[in-house]
Every structure is written in structure tokens, then in C-alpha cells.
Amino acid sequence: MLKMITQTKHHSFPKMKEKMPPFKRKKSTVKNFPVKACTLDAELEFNLELKATGRDLYDLVCRTIGLRETWYFGLQYEDSKGHIAWLKLDKKVHDQGIPQQTTMPFMFLAKFYPEEVAEELVQEVTQHLFFLQVNRAILAMDIYCPPEASVLLASYAVQAKFGDYDEGTYKPGMLASEELLPQRVIDQYQMTAEMWEERIKVWYADHRGMSRDEAEIEYLKIAQDLDMYGVNYFPISNKKDTDLWLGVTSLGLNIYEKENKLTPKTTFQWSEIRHVSFDDKKFTIKPVDKTSPNFVFYSHKVRMNKLILDLCIGNHDLFMRRRKPDSMEVQQMKTQAKEEKSRRQIERNKLAREKQLREIAEKEKAIMEQRLMQYQEEIRLANEALRRSEETADLLAEKSRVAEEEAMLLGQKASEAEHKITQFRLTALKTEEEKVSLERKTREAEQLTARLVDESERRAAEANKLKEELLRARVAEKQAKEKLLEFLSRNAYINTSVSSLYSVSSNSVLDVPADLHALRLNANSPTLSLTHSPPPVLADHHLPSYDFIADNDMEQLSLEIEKERVQYLEKSKHLQDQLRDLKTEIEVLKVDEKQCELDMLHDEQVRLGENKYSTLKKVKCGSTKARVAYFEEL
């Protein structure tokens, strides 16, 4: 019976399921998994569905950071075997051998490099990401950089991070905590951190007025001339089993000797390559010229073959893309970037003008403050002179009064003496003795009278002199008072001028009080208060041919690029002179034992007068057939 019931339920179960009310049905749940995508200055975390592809994640990262030039970048990760790989955009994220962790980590990095950063990189976010990556590669010594160029690049990096150099706020040692130079450069010279900082500061001060994006693009323009910039190196060998380096670049494939990553021995441009394929460790590159032999090399690691092919296809696609008219998207981005740059330039000019006006106002205010202090000092001295004049006048008046009293007293004594003389004369006839006595007394009295008269005249003259001095003192006092009144009236005019100078509108940069006395300035501490989407990846390992591009056009384009390069080098002659002077200055402090092979190779290259572009021009000379034969003979 139980069996029958069970069977009945089993056969009738589909009907019961069909009749089951909708709210009782089980809904399928979509599982998500966490992903962390890191740029060189930010970390982004997302929750993706299990069916999400690499394209979904890549587009999500690009939208988040506002990147539209998506064809340069990729998501790099470390697979389950510890090998570096790039996320494939057409496959599910979960199906690409990514280690199963709590959060899947990816690095958002530049995978392909432009030929000319100033012309090709449009968005500021693109320039910033390239700047961070190239700067990190130089500091990590993945890209060789000469010591003098390292100092110049460091000055641009400081300008991009800290802005304009300000002598008032800059303190020695401020850059000591910053990683600015490769350790190889620091170890190579007997120089302290302060000495390096001083040399970086000299160039840093020259970059005043340069914005962050301008400093970063100048950094990249110098860095792109380094020999190892934009080169992905892979160990290979030729038919003779000679160990070599394959360099995949934006212009083509370079072949380097094992001990020299700076100077390629030969090169094959993308315009010369028709087809790229590999079989196990064997790579075959077919040139456009069908009469030329195939270029064959052998990779050391099979797992790197797909990466080499992927980089070849991507660089070739971008090489082709640059030689076609810009798409509507790129034209739109360039227009927007131009408008944005123009707007920012207008803002910077406006800010510079306002800053200049503020500096002028501050200078004028300092001059007015200085004048005010001078006038205050003049007032103090005038008051002091007036006080001394008043004291002198009072003293002279007192002396004149005393002299007058003395003169009156002497006059009274002279009158008394004359009266006595008269009495003596009246009694002179009494006796001869009395006469003689009277004569003697008379002579004495006359002498005394003469002395008293002289003294009286002298006192009278002194009194007259004191009166004259008193008169002159009162005249001087009157002049001092008139000068003080004139100065006070002129000071009122100055206060009115200062008030009009510092009264500004609501849109002005400064807010200065109208009354100079409200500034509360003194001679010791004057203060001022202010208010104020990428092309599809080729899956068949074939590169499209160049049938639509004529050889003459390619040659003409190469000549134009080379001409622009020569013009740029001519414009940077001053910079080259500065670099040469710095190299000469620090040459005496070099420790020869600390030089690496790349340093010696670079010095030899400089001695021969060669650079990255002259070397590439020289090694690409000759037919493809001759270069293939040269490669096989290495």
C-alpha cells in the first residue's frame, strides 16, 4: 500500500508542481563573488555575478574611474601557478584560472604604450595612470634612467605632487621622506640626501606655474625617450640557440643581445609584418615581402607564448589605428579635452592675475605701513622738538625776568651811589682832610659807580640778548606748530588715500579695512588680515596586411615623425645643456665600482653620440631579408 502511494505521488508530482501557487515556487538565487581592482593610487571593490566576463569587469572599472581611452590598459593578475597573466575580456572571469580567494585581486595597468604621449594621450586620467606606472617602473629600476635625467624627472614628480615651489614654506629635508630617485643612482654617488634634494629643488623651483597634468605630461615626454620605455622583454633564442631578448614595442619587434637591453641589434616594424603564429616554443613571423624568409625564433617558456602573441596583436592594432583618421569618439574626447584645457588655462590666468594684484596690494600696503611709521616717527620728533622749544622759551623768559630784576637792582644801587657822591661833594669843603678823604672816597665811589654802570650795561645787554633769543624761540615754536598742523592735514589726506586703496568690491580678492588705524599696526609687528572601446582581439593569430597603405605614404609619415622629433630636440637644447651641466657637476662624486652594465652601456652610447631614435633608425636600415639573416647569425 505504501509503495502504491509513493508511486502515485511520484507520477502526479509534475501536475502538482504545475498547479502550485506562484508564491510557493522556489526562486533561483544568483551568487556573486567579490573582486578587488587596484590602480596605482586607488582600490576598487565590486561584486560580480558568476557569469560575468572579463569585459564586464573591465568596463566596470573604466566607468568607475572615468576612463574612455580604454585601449591602452588591461587587468593583470597572478594565476594559480604564480604566473603573471592578463584577464581575457571574452571569457568568464571564473574560467581563467584565477586563484579562489576571499576577494579576487587584479591590477589595472597599462598594457600598451603610445608612440607619442603628448599627441595620443587625451584624458588627464589616462596621462595620470601612465605617469604613475612609468614613475614606479623607473624607481623600481625596470626602466633604465641616467642619473641626471633621474633628477630632472624627480623635479617634475615633486611639482605634480606638491604644486609650486614656495620659498617661504619650503623647509630643508621636506623631500627626504619621498622616494624620488632609483636606489641605483643613490648608491652610485658619494652624495647625501640633502645634496640630492638641493639639486632636485633647483629644477623644482623652475617649474613654478605648472599644473599637475602639465608636470605629468612633461615627465612622460622625457621618459618616452628612455631606451627601455614601453618595451616588454621576453627571453628567446635563434636557430643557433643564442640567448637573446625579444622586445615588443608600439612600433614593432626589437631583438637585443642577452647583456644589452638598451641597444637593439635589429628591429622589424609592424608595417613589415604580415602574419604571426607559434607552435609550441617556435614563433614564426611572416613579412609582408613574400620574397623575404620567415623570421623564426624560439621562446624559452611556453606559457609566455600566448602573452607574446597577445601583445603583438594589440600593438599591431594600435599601430594601424594611429595611421587612420580619428574615430568620432576620439575626436569628441580631443574636443572636450581641448575645451577643458582652455577653461583651466583661463582659470589659471585669472588666478595668476588675482594673485599678482594681491601681491601688488600687499606691497603697496607694506609701503603705506612703512610711510605711516615714518610719519608717526616724524610726529614724535616734531612733538619732542616742540616740547624742547617750549622748555627753552620758558627758560629764556625766566632768565630775561631775572636779568631785568638784576638790572633794576643795579640801577637802584647806581642811584644811591650818585646820591652819596653828591653828599660827599657837599661836605668836601669842610676840611682838607675831609676833602682828601672825600676825594678818596669820591674816587672810590666813582670807581664803584663805573663798575656798577658797566655791570648794569652788561646786564641790560644780556637782558636784550635773552629777549632776542626768546623772540627767536617763540618764532621757532610757531613754525613747529605750523609744520605740525601741515603734517596733520597731510596725514588726513593719506588716511583717505589708504582707505580708498583698500576698499574693494565683493568680488575682490582682498578685504582690507578702510581706516589705517583699524589695522592696529606698530613698528614691531605689522600684520595684514585678508578675507578672502578597444578594437576586437584577433583570434586567428593573423595580423591584417597593409595593402591599403602605400609605401610612399608610410615613408612620408616616418619622415614627418622624424622631423617633429628633430624640432623637439632643438627646442629642448637648453634642457640638454642643464642635464650636461648636472652630469659634469656630480661626475667627480661618482663611485665607479657601483656602476652596473647598463650604466656603462649608456655611457658608451653617449660617447658615440647615439640615442634611442638614432639607434632605431640605424638598425631598421636594410631589407627585411638582410635583417632576418643578421638575426640568425647572432
Stockholm file with secondary structure:
# STOCKHOLM 1.0

chainA/1-634         MLKMITQTKHHSFPKMKEKMPPFKRKKSTVKNFPVKACTLDAELEFNLELKATGRDLYDLVCRTIGLRETWYFGLQYEDSKGHIAWLKLDKKVHDQGIPQQTTMPFMFLAKFYPEEVAEELVQEVTQHLFFLQVNRAILAMDIYCPPEASVLLASYAVQAKFGDYDEGTYKPGMLASEELLPQRVIDQYQMTAEMWEERIKVWYADHRGMSRDEAEIEYLKIAQDLDMYGVNYFPISNKKDTDLWLGVTSLGLNIYEKENKLTPKTTFQWSEIRHVSFDDKKFTIKPVDKTSPNFVFYSHKVRMNKLILDLCIGNHDLFMRRRKPDSMEVQQMKTQAKEEKSRRQIERNKLAREKQLREIAEKEKAIMEQRLMQYQEEIRLANEALRRSEETADLLAEKSRVAEEEAMLLGQKASEAEHKITQFRLTALKTEEEKVSLERKTREAEQLTARLVDESERRAAEANKLKEELLRARVAEKQAKEKLLEFLSRNAYINTSVSSLYSVSSNSVLDVPADLHALRLNANSPTLSLTHSPPPVLADHHLPSYDFIADNDMEQLSLEIEKERVQYLEKSKHLQDQLRDLKTEIEVLKVDEKQCELDMLHDEQVRLGENKYSTLKKVKCGSTKARVAYFEEL
#=GR chainA/1-634 SS CHHHHHHHHHHHHHHHHHHSCGGGSCCCCCCEEEEEEECSSCEEEEEEETTCBHHHHHHHHHHHHTCCCGGGEEEEEECTTSCEEECCTTSBGGGSCCCCCSSEEEEEEECSCCSCHHHHCCSHHHHHHHHHHHHHHHHTTSSCCCHHHHHHHHHHHHHHHHCSCCTTTCCTTTTTTSCCSCHHHHHHBCCCHHHHHHHHHHHHHHTTTCCHHHHHHHHHHHHTTSTTTTCEEEEEECTTCCEEEEEECSSEEEEEETTBSSSCSEEEEGGGEEEEEEETTEEEEEESSTTSCCEEEEESCGGGHHHHHHHHHHHHHHHHHHTSCCCHHHHHHHHHHHHHHHHHHHHHHHHHHHHHHHHHHHHHHHHHHHHHHHHHHHHHHHHHHHHHHHHHHHHHHHHHHHHHHHHHHHHHHHHHHHHHHHHHHHTTTSCHHHHHHHHHHHHHHHHHHHHHHHHHHHHHHHHHHHHHHHHHHHHHHHHHHHHHHHHHHHHHHHHHHHHHHHCCCTTSSCCCCSSGGGGCCCSSCCCCCCCCCCCCCCSSSBCCCCTTSCHHHHHHHHHHHHHHHHHHHHHTHHHHHHHHHHHHHHHTTBCGGGCCHHHHHHHHHHHTTCCHHHHHHHHTCSCHHHHHHHHHHC
#=GC SS_cons         CHHHHHHHHHHHHHHHHHHSCGGGSCCCCCCEEEEEEECSSCEEEEEEETTCBHHHHHHHHHHHHTCCCGGGEEEEEECTTSCEEECCTTSBGGGSCCCCCSSEEEEEEECSCCSCHHHHCCSHHHHHHHHHHHHHHHHTTSSCCCHHHHHHHHHHHHHHHHCSCCTTTCCTTTTTTSCCSCHHHHHHBCCCHHHHHHHHHHHHHHTTTCCHHHHHHHHHHHHTTSTTTTCEEEEEECTTCCEEEEEECSSEEEEEETTBSSSCSEEEEGGGEEEEEEETTEEEEEESSTTSCCEEEEESCGGGHHHHHHHHHHHHHHHHHHTSCCCHHHHHHHHHHHHHHHHHHHHHHHHHHHHHHHHHHHHHHHHHHHHHHHHHHHHHHHHHHHHHHHHHHHHHHHHHHHHHHHHHHHHHHHHHHHHHHHHHHHTTTSCHHHHHHHHHHHHHHHHHHHHHHHHHHHHHHHHHHHHHHHHHHHHHHHHHHHHHHHHHHHHHHHHHHHHHHHCCCTTSSCCCCSSGGGGCCCSSCCCCCCCCCCCCCCSSSBCCCCTTSCHHHHHHHHHHHHHHHHHHHHHTHHHHHHHHHHHHHHHTTBCGGGCCHHHHHHHHHHHTTCCHHHHHHHHTCSCHHHHHHHHHHC
//
